[in-house]
Amino acid sequence: MFLTIWIVFRHHQDINLTPKKEAYKNIELTKAQFIAQGARYRGSYLEEQYGYTNGVAASDGADLSAILPPGMLNGTKTVAERVSASMKDKALLAAESKDATRVQNGALQQAKVWRRKVAMRAMSARRLGANLPDGLCRITQVKLVPAMAQQMETMTKLLEANAKSLAGTDIAKLLAEGKTLLGTLKTADADQEVKRLKSLPDAVCEFYAAKGTRMPA
């Protein structure tokens, strides 16, 4: 995780992070590449992971320092503090939320393509005599991520249960692809809601918090 944070945010550093081990020799990225990588990681996730890995580093002590570039541990701490400070900036959270929407929409489109592939494969097998459930052969139109995730969950389970009835050697690959997309959809949907709430004006947040506190048991 330290390596991940270092790669993503190294352009912020003012200290010397020259690699001393072979594994780090070729890690030289442009600012555009740093930005692209940083866009893929949630600030809240990095905060959480830093807390965990910082504890691991503390327990490893000198042994871990010996295999990392000079100053990396202190440099990572500086970067983590900058990320935490940035998480309080609502404009930055709004931008991160916009990017999350882009990821979400991309996963939604990929899921639609995956469903069609599975349904076509299942229908072909059914025409050849295979006894397959309708949930694997027919797809309904959905526009929202939660509905798509629910349908993907059903289809991946049915595909796994009926894999032997489908022709082709790529069923395992197709199933793995579906599970990956399902995970992305679920994560993107949850993250999007969290980011939306965090980017709300303070007054709205206080209003929602008050309503939540007063929810009946």
Order of alpha helices (4+ residues) and beta strands (2+ residues): alpha-alpha-alpha-alpha-alpha-alpha-alpha-alpha-alpha-alpha
